[in-house]
Amino acid sequence: QVQLVESGGGLVQPGGSLRLSCAASRGTFVTRAMGWFRQAPGKERTFVAGITWNGGTTAYADSVKGRFAISRDNAKNTVYLEMNSLKPEDTAVYYCARGETLGVPLVRFAYGYDYWGQGMQVTVSS
């Protein structure tokens, strides 16, 4: 059973930055794509960013392109989401997820991911 443990969320002012981490254990990590999703109150869970198994390709939602960056360290079984220039509309619960494949191509929908973290609140507010 794969476990994904997220960390790094919290409260930040508009324009600020946060770095989310997701550590995987008890299962395959290095041969799977990884993704970040988010869910705001009353809204569906949506794709934020994804990365292929070797980090060679990344993909982003249009709303975060140019502000967020996803990366991974396969030696540490960890994926990261660097979030800059945060806006109030980025407020949501953020989830990391393990892809069902290497990620070629990257899937931007939840059905392409088989294990999920517990979720972590990110609040952007002054």
C-alpha positions, -999 to +999 in steps of 0.1 A: +000+000+000+015+033-011+015+061+014+018+098+003+025+123+030+022+160+022+038+189+041+045+226+037+010+240+035-003+269+056-013+305+056+005+330+033-001+366+022-010+374-014+022+376-035+040+352-011+055+318-017+051+283-004+068+250-012+048+218-008+064+184-005+050+149-009+070+119+003+061+085-009+067+052+009+058+016+007+054+014-030+066+022-065+076+059-070+104+062-094+086+046-124+054+066-120+043+101-129+032+123-100+007+151-098-007+178-077-044+186-075-064+211-055-100+215-043-115+247-032-147+248-010-177+239-031-157+231-062-144+200-079-109+187-075-088+200-104-054+194-119-026+218-109+006+202-121+021+169-132+056+155-138+067+124-157+086+095-139+120+110-148+111+146-145+116+151-182+082+166-189+060+188-168+025+201-173+005+229-156-030+242-153-033+275-172-042+293-139-008+285-123+015+285-154+045+307-148+039+309-110+041+272-099+069+247-106+067+209-100+099+189-095+109+155-081+138+138-064+136+101-071+165+094-046+142+107-019+109+095-033+096+130-030+078+154-053+076+192-048+054+221-058+070+255-056+043+281-055+051+318-061+031+349-066+002+333-047-033+347-051-064+344-029-079+322-056-051+296-050-067+289-016-076+252-016-068+218-002-039+205-021-034+168-028-005+149-043-012+118-063+007+089-079+002+083-115-008+049-128+019+050-155+052+066-163+033+097-174+038+096-212+016+114-219+008+132-186-028+128-175-046+159-162-075+141-147-080+123-114-087+090-131-051+088-141-039+086-105-042+056-082-030+068-048-036+101-030-022+120-001-045+131+028-047+167+015-032+199+030-047+233+034-032+263+016-047+297+024-038+329+007-051+358+026-040+391+040 
